[in-house]
Amino acid sequence: MRQRIRFLTYNVHSCFGTDRRLDPARIAAVIAECQPDVIALQEVDVGRARTGGIDQAHMIATHLNMEAEFHPALHLEDEKYGDAVLTALPMRLIKAAPLPSSGEPRGALWVEIDVAGVKLQVIVTHLGLRGAERLRQATALLGPGWLGGMAQGDAHVVLAGDLNATGRSTAYRLLARQLSDAQLLTGAKPRPTFPSRLPLLRIDHVLIGKGIEVASCRVHGSTLARSASDHLPLLAELDVVMRDKQEPS
């Protein structure tokens, strides 16, 4: 038995578009075009003066009739900036913590989502700009505090986000030894996600573990998406395979 979900990862650039307009509702509209079940967001502002003090994670989730779990990688007094997971499926927080950083603070958010009785482990992150820093962060994510033995075990795992890493980077190759790149499993040529108006770099990724199959994976490049953020969203249709011992009673 398997259950299909639509999984989206999207760096929303604090909801500032390529036209420099701040518009969380536009980001929500781009997401709605994709009709995802689970959304991993990066560069989300909560309570920041530069974006009017709003909770962007909550606002976007409300537009989509979903719930949001947010983790601030950067937290200065009441101002927060980080990653979020949105879904209407049952979700609980497992862990939210910083990653080793030498520049801008980075972190990761781990939630467990109930998909027809299967516990889907979703980790969203936004890795650093320097290669050595990204490698330390990827190593931490594969360590006992995060993925540990899950990637090669029985757990259903998705690691998604803006990794700031192309397929040639050391950090990406380290992660891809344990997890599979959804774009590469479709048989189609993988497409870049950044910058949104003229995409050249494939740095946004959906990486999956065992027990998950990829039905499709594509970059969403609508007219609206090309103006809403400096990244394009990546949408994967994933089949979560239920093992015999996980069959509901």
N, C-alpha and C positions, 0 to 999 in steps of 0.2 A: 504494500500500500504506500502511496505517496501523496503529498499535498503540495500544490504549487503556490508559491508566493512571489510577489513582485517586490524586488529589493532595490532601493535607490540610494546612491551616495552622492552628496552634493556639497561643495564648498560654496557657501552663499555670500562670502565677502561682506559680512555684516549688513547684508541686504542693500548694499550700494551697487548700482548697475554700472555698466560701461559708459552710460550717459551721466554718471555721477549722481543720479537721483536715488534717494533713500526710499525704498518701497517694499516692505515685508509682504504686502498683499500680492505684489508681482511675483515674488519668490514662491508664495503659496500657489499662485496660478500656474507657474511652470511645473511645480510638483504635481498639481492636479492633472495636468496634461498627461502625465505618465501613469496615473492611477496606481501608485505603489501601496503595498501593505505595510512595509517597514522602510523607514527613512533614516539614513545616517547623515547628519549635518555637521559641517565644520565652519569655523569662523562665525559663531553665533554670539551676538551681543545681548547681555542682560543687565539692565540698569546703568548703561553707559551714557554719559552726557552727550557724546558725539552722535548718538542715534536716538536722542530724545528720552532716554531713561526707560525705554520700554523693555519688556521681556520678549525678545524675538522668538525664542523657542515656544513659549506659551502662545504667542499671537499666531504663529504659523500653524501650530497644532490645532488651535481653535478654528481657524479657517478650514482645516481639513477634517474636522470632527475626530481628532485623535488626542492621545495623551503624550506628554513629553517627559523625558528624563534628560537632565542637563548636567554637565560637569564643567566647571570653569578651570581651564588651564592657567588663565591669568585672573587673579583676584586682587584688586586694589580698592580697599575700603568697600564701598557698595557697588563698585563697577566690576563686571565679570565678562569673560570672553572665553569661549571654548566650544565644546562638542555637544551634540544632542542626538538622541534617538527618539523618533516619533512612530507611533503605531496605535491602531485601535484594538489590537490583539492583547490578551493578558500579558503584562510585562512586570518584571521585578528587577530592582537594582541588585547586582552582584558586587561590583567594585567600581570606584571612581578614584583615580589617583594620578599623581604626576609621573612623568617619565624623566630619565636623566637628560638634562638640558644644559647647554653652555651659552645659549643665546636667549631668545624668547622662550618663556616657560611653555612646556608641552605636557600633554597628559593623555589619558585614555579613559574611556567609559565602557563598562561591561554590563550588559543586561541579559536576562534570560527571558525569552519570549515563547509562550505556549502556542505551538502550531499544531492544531488537531491532536493534542496529547503529547507531541514531541517537544522536548525542551531545546529550543534553538539558542545557542550561545552567540551573542552578537557583541563584537568589540569594535568601537569606532575610535579613530585617532587621527591626528594631524601631525606628521613628523617634521623635524627641523629642516633648515635650509642647507646646513653643512653636512658633507658626506660622513665624516667621522661621528658627528652627533646623531645622524640618522641610524648609523650602524649600532651605536650604543642603545638607542631606543628600540630598534628591531630586536636586538639581543634580549633586552628586558622583556619585551612582549612575548618572546618564546620561552621565557624563564618560568620558574615555579609559581611566581606571583600572578601570572597571567595565563597564557595558553598552556604552559607546562607540557604535560603529556596528552593534552586534549587533541592537539592537531593530528596525532597519529593513533588516537584511541577511538572510543565509540561515540564520543560527543559530536553533536552536529554544530559546527563552528563556522561563523562568518567574521572575517576581519575586513573592515572597509574604511575608506577615507582618503584624504589627500596625503599621500605618502611623500610628496615632493621628490619622487624617485621614478626614473624611467626603468625600463626592463634591463638596462645595462648596469644599474647601480648595485653596489655591494649589498646595501640594505634590502633592496627588492629581492635580489637573488637568494639572500639568506631566508627571507620569509617564504619565497616560492619553493624552497626545498621542503618545507613542511606543509604548505598549503598550495592549492591550485588557483591559478588566475582565471577568473570566469571568462574574460574576453578571449583568452587563448583556447578555451575549450569548445568554442562554437564552430571552429573551422573557418570562420571569416577573418579577414584582415583586421587586427585591432586598430581602434581609432583613437586619436588624441582628444584631450579634454580641455587643454589650456594653451593659449588664452581663448576665451569664448568666441571672439569675433573671427579669429583666424587660428584655429587650433593647430599647434605644432608638437606639443608634448603630451605624452600619456603618463600622467602622474597621479591620477585618481583611479583607485583600484577596488575591486571586490574579490577577495581571496577566500576560498572555501575549503573546508575539511571533508573528511569521509562522510558518506551518508547523505551528501547533497549533490545533485546533478544539475547541470545548466541547460535549460531549454533554449534560452537566447540571452544575449547581452549586447547592448547597443548604447552609444552615446546619443543623448537627446539634444538635437541641435535645432530646435524650432526657432522661429523669428524672435519670440518672446524670450527664450532661453539665452539667445545671443546678446541680449541687452540687460538681462536681470542681474547677472553676476559676471565676474571675470573668468569663472570656470563653467563648463557645461556639466550637467548631471549625467551620471552613468547608471543605466537601468538594467538589472539582471532578473530574468525569470528563473527562479530556482525551484527544483523539485526536492522537497525534503522527504527522504525515504524513511519510512517507518519500518524498523526491524520487527521480527516476530515477537520478541519479548516486550516490545513497546505497543503492541496492539491493545487498544482500549477494551475494557471489559464491558 
